[in-house]
Amino acid sequence: MSDDSKTNQQWGGRFSEPTDAFVARFTASVNFDQRLYEQDIRGSIAHATMLAQVGVLTDEEKDQIIQGLNEVREEIERGEFEWSEALEDVHMNIEARLTQKIGITGKKLHTGRSRNDQVATDIRLYLRDEIDAISTELTRLRTGLLDLAEREASTIMPGFTHLQTAQPVTFGHHMLAWQEMISRDHDRLLDCRKRVNLSPLGSAALAGTTYPIDRECTAELLGFSAPTRNSLDSVSDRDFAIEFCAFASLLLTHLSRASEELILWTSAQFNFIDLPDRFCTGSSIMPQKKNPDVPELVRGKTGRINGHLIALLTLMKSQPLAYNKDNQEDKEPLFDAVDTVKDCLRAFADMIPALETNKTAMYEAAKRGFSTATDLADYLVRKGVAFRDAHEIVGKSVAFGLEQQRDLSEMTLEELQQFSTVIESDVFDVLTLEGSVAARSHIGGTAPEQVKIAVATARQTLNP
């Protein structure tokens, strides 16, 4: 670009002195919003096409603009485009280069629009593209969880409350719990997309334009479901970005919980699973260490995402209508939230299918902690004992087991009968781990056959 193109000529007519160099740098956004170049060019092509259709541009001018914009895109993609802070942002950089290439016709492109509706359109196009990419990664992660759940449908492990052994469950059932959380996140993302997919183009600065534009036309050309309905709101609100970050916070919260369990399960104290070496790192001083750094980082990045949500909420707080320069601060939190979500999902989607379970360690852990105590209480109730009395009987049985250092399933029938005479030999059908999980054969239960049914059902409803 020439030196002349690095001035604020596009809007500087009203000013009698150039912008201070520091102010120019302080107010510029081109260093981070240049990633919107593809969406900016798509929006400009649609705008020029519409202007020609309504007679504001000639077909020749439209063709000149579109050819010039395509050439600018190619320059950017080849790394030959020279970005200028003096031109402030991605929009004015591209427009200035277009005018350099095709002359005065390039100056006609901005007819009937403002940078206010232009940037709002670009961000919506960008976020819609990224939502679709994230949706694909969510489907890949959920598919991996379902495959793992099916593979481990009969693998018994302890279920926990308060991180204390509670009842036996299957590892497949546990993976389905993660899948349910991620499924809701996926639904939230797709619902957010509906509100992202509206076109603000044509709202101009805040009040619309006097030119005979066709907003339905540009909305259709850009694949939006419809134009936005109020020009003031269209250029000044960023609730769609906030909603995306709210989705991201919930998703990372769920991934953080899963990460915490993976971290615990890989420890020597649990030894439930093993992560492939490619998802772990070692210690600079302790040669025996294999650290689960990938899930640890995902867990840590949750705070980063939560910070972006708070930043955007605070950004919009108390802003009067319509557009304010504050809104330039919406992009960096949004961009980083998108990048972080995509990286975390890729890590999980790659890692989950490669996870290996230690079935023996899980089974032995489930045998500890009297995990079938509730099954014994249910057995007594079915024999006619009131639940509170059954609860007391089982409590005494557990106390005896602690003294003897034996699980309920390891006691003799005579030992169990000293706590209740209604106990018979069939009690051992429910005191085994296999009997315990098999008995919970209902929708949402941990029985292996229910896990397989749930997997099949979830596969049918996977979001594209």
N, C-alpha and C positions, 0 to 999 in steps of 0.2 A: 504493500500500500504506500501511497505517497505521503509526504508530511502533511499535506492539506487534509487528507482523510482522517488524520489523528486529532482533529479539533472537534468541538461540539457544534459543528455547522448545522446539524439536523434540527437543533432547537435553540441555537444561540442568538437568534435575531434580536431578541428583546434586551440582551445583555450588552453592557458597555465596556466590560473588562473580562478577560478570560478567567475561567475557574482556577482557583488556587491549586497548585500541584498536589498538595496534601489532600485537599477536599476531593479532587478528582480521583485520587487513589482510594480515599476513604469511602466514597460513594459508589465506586465501580463494583460491578458484580461479575464481570466477564471471566474472571479467573475461575469461578465455580459454575456459572450458569452456561458456559459454552457447551456443556454436555447436552444442552437442549437444542443443539443446532439442527438435528434431524427433524424434530417436531416443529421447530420454528420455520424451517423451509417447507415442510408439508403444509403448515397453516397458511403460509404466504402463497403457495401455489393454489390452494383452495380459494383464498381470498381474491387472487387475480382472476381465476376462472369465473368466479361469481361476478366480479366487476365487469368483465367482458359480456357476460350474459345479460346484465341489466343496462348495458350501453355506456358505462362510465369509462371503460377502456375499449379500444378497438381490438379485434382478434389479433392483429399484427403486434400490437403492444403486449397483449397477453402472452403470445408465443415468445416474444423477446424476453419477457420477465421470467417465464418458466424455464427457457433454455439457460438464461443467466443464472438462475437459482440452482439448476442442476449442475452447472459448471462450478459454482461456489461450493456445493456439497462435495464434489469430486476433489476440489482443492483441500478442503478440510480433511477428507478421508485419506488423502495422500500425505497429510502433514505439512502441506505447503502454505496453509492459510496463516496470515500474520494477524494475531489478535492484538487489539489496542485497548489499553485501559482508558485512554482519552475518549474513546467511543462508548465507554461505560458498560455495555452489556452485549449479550449475544445478538440481540435484535438489531441494534444500530451498527454493529460490526458487519453483519451480513448485508444489511441494506446499503451501507457505504460501499462495500465491495461490489455489490450488484450495480450500483450507479456508476462506479468506475468502469465496469465492464460494458454496460449497455447505454450509458449516457442518461439524458434527462428522463427517459422512460422509467428508469429505476426509481426516480423520485415520485412517480405516480402510484407506486405500489401501496403506499401508506394511506391512500385516499379511503375515507370511511372507516378507519380504525385508529386505535391508540395503542401505545405500548401497554396500557393497562389491560385491555381485553386480549392483546397479543400474548402477554406473559401468562395470563390466566388460562388461555387456550393451550399454550405450550406445556404448562405444568400438568394440565389434565390429560393431554395426549401422552406425555411422558409417564405419568403415574398409571394410566390405563395399560400402556405397554408393559410396565414393570409388574403390575398386578397379574397380568396374563402369564408372565414368566414365573412369578412366585407361585401361582396356582399350579403350574406344571410341576414345580418342585414339591409342593405339598402333596400332590397326587403320588409322586414317586416315593416320598417318605411314608405316606399312608399304605401304599402297596407293600413296601418293605416290612412295615409293622404287621400287616395282615399275613404276609408269607411267614414271618417269624412266629406269629401266634399259632398258625396252623401247624407249623413244624414242631412246636413245643406245646401242643394242646394237652398232652398228658404228663408233662414234666411238673412234678410237685415241688413247691417251694413254700416257705412260711409267708403268710400274709401278716402285715404289721398294722397296729395302731400305736401311736406314741412311740414308734420305733421299737415296740415290744412285740414279741411273737403273739399273734392273736388266733388265727385259724389257718389251716392249710388252704392254699389256692394253687392254681396251675400257672406256670410262667406264661403260657399262652393267654390266660385270662388277664394277667397283669399287662401284657402288651396291648391287649384290646382296650384297657383303660386309657393307655396313652393315645391310642388311635381315636378314641371317643373325644378326648380333649382337642386333638389336632383337627378332627372333623368339624367341631364347632368353630374353631378358628378359620377353617376353610370356608365355612358358610358365611362367617362375618366378612371375610375378604370379598367374596363374590357379591354380598349385599352392598358393601362399600363401593364396588365397581359401578353399580347402578347409578349412584349419585355422582361419581367421578365422570361418567359418560354423558355429560351434558355440555353443549357448546356455548361459551360466553362470547365467541367471536361476533363482532358487530355491535357489541355494547358500547364500543368506543371508550372515551375517557370515563364517563359515568352516566351520560344522559341519552346515549344512542347517537345517531347521526342523521343529518338531513339528506344524505344521498339515498337513492332508491335501492338499498341493498336487499338481498334475499338471504336471510339468516338460515332458513330451512335448507337452502342450497348448500351453504358451507358446512352446516351440520352433517348433511348427508355425505358430502364429499369426504369428510374427515371421519366418517364412521360413527358419529355421535348419534345417540338415540333421539335427541331433540335439542333445540336451542334452550338456553336458560330463559327465565320468564321476566326477570327484572334487571335492568342495566346497572343500577346502583349496587345491588347485591352481587351481580355477576363479576364485577371487577374487584370487589373489596373483601370478599369472604374467602376463607381458606379452610372451611370446616371439613372439606373432603380430605385435605392433607392431615388434619387433626384426627379424623376418623381412621385413616390408614395407620397413623402412629398408635392409636388406641388398639387397633387390631394387632399391630406389631408388639405392643407391650404385653398383651394377653398371650400371644404366641410364644414370645420369649419367656414369659413366666412359666408356661407349660413345658417348654424345652429345658428351662432351668431345673424344674422339678425332676424331669427325666434324667437330666445330667447328674443331679445329686445322687440319684439312685444308682446310676452307672458307676459313679465314683466310689460309692460305698461297696457295691457288688464286686468291683475289681480289686478291692483291698484284700490283704491276707486274712483279715478278720472275718470277712464274708466268703470270698473266693467263689462267688456264684457264677461269674462270667469272666471271659477273657476277651480283650479287645486286640485286634491285630496290631502288630508293631507300628504300622504306618500311621496309626491314629494316636500314637503315644510318643513320649520323648524320655530321655534318660536324665540322670543327675550328673552335674559336673564333678561331684566329689564322691557320691555313693554308687559304685558300679552295679549294684544289684537292683537299682530302682527302675521301675517302668511306670512313668507317670501318665495318668489319663488327661493329658493337656487339652485335647479337643473338647470333651464335655466341660472341663473346668473353664475354658474360655467362653463357651456358650453361656454357662452359668454367669460369668462375669459381665458379659455383654448385655445382659438383661438390664442392669443399671444404666448403661449407656442409652438403651432404647427408651427406658422410662424418662430419662433426662430430656430426650428429644420431644416426647409427648408434653412434658411440663413446659418446655421452651415454647412450643407452638401455642399452647393454651395461654401462656402469659403474653406472648406476642400479640394475640388478638384481643386480649382484655382491654377494654376501655377505648378501643379505636373508634373514632367517629366515622360515619360514612362520608366519602366513598374510599377511594384508594389512598393509602399513605405509604411513605417511603419505608416505614417499619416492615412492610411486607416483603421487602428484599431479603429479610432475615428468615423467610420461610424455607428457602431452598436448601441451605446446608444441612439443617436437621433432617429434612425430608430425604435428601439424597443419601445421607449417611444411614438413615433408618432403612431405606431400600437396600443399600449395599450390605448392611449388617444382617438383615433378614435373609437375603439370598445366600450369603456365606454360611450362616448357621444352618439353614435348611439343607444346603448342599452337603455340609459336614455330616449331619444326621442321616440324610438319605443314603450317603455312601457308607456310613458306619454301621447302621442297624442290620443290613443283610449279612454283614461280615462278623457279627457278634457270635461267639461260641459260648454255650452254657455248660456249666459243671453240674450235671444232674445229680451226681452222688453227694456233692457238698450241699446242694439245695435240699435234697431229701433228708439228709442227716440233720440239717438245721431245723427242718419242719418237725422232726421228731422231738426236738428239745423245746421246752417252754410249755408243755401240756397243751398243744394247739388243738387237740380234739376234746378239750374239756366242755365246750359248748355242745358238742355232739352227745356227750354223756348226759348233759342236762336235758337235751331234747329227747333222748331215749327214755329218761325217767318220766318226763311229762307224758310221753305216749303210753307209758305203763300206768298212768293215772295219778302220778305224784304232782302236787301243785308246784308251779314253777319256782316260787320262792323257796320252797322246801328242797326242790331239786338243786337249786343254786347252792344251798347250804351243804347238801350232801356232796356235791362235786367239789366244793371248796375244801371240805375235810379230806376228800380223796386226794386232792392235789397236795395238801399239807403232808399227808402220809407219803406221797411220792417224792416230795422234796427231802423228807427224812431218809427214805430208802434210796434216793438218787435213781429212781426209775420212772419211766413214763407210764401213763395210764394203761397203754396197750401192753406194757411189759408186766403188769400185775396179774396175779392169778385170779380166777373167778372167786375163790374163797376170800381173798383179800378185799376184793371189791364189794362182796356181799356183806362185809362187816359194817359198811356204811349204809346199805339198803338191801333188804331181802327181796325186793322186786327185780333185782339184777339177775339176769340169766345168761346162759352161754352165748346167746345171740348178740350180746353187748359188743363182742369183739368185731362184729361186722361194721359197727360204726366207729370203733376206736382206732381202726387202721386209717392211715392217711388216704389210701385209695378209696376206702368206704366213705370217708368224710367228704372228699371232693365229688365223688359220684353221686352222693345224696342230694347235692345242690343242683339238680337238673331242672332248671326253669329258665325263662328268659332273663338274661343278665347274670345267670349263675356261673359258677366256676367249673362245673362238670365238663369233662373233655368233649362230650358230644355237643354240649351247648356252645362251647368255644368254637367248634367247627361250624355249627349252624350260624353263629354270629359272624364268623369270617366270611362265609358265603353271602350272607345278607349285606354286609358292609361293602363287599366287592361290587354288588349290583348297584349300589348307590354312590360309588366314588364320583366326586365331581370331576369334570374334565379339566 
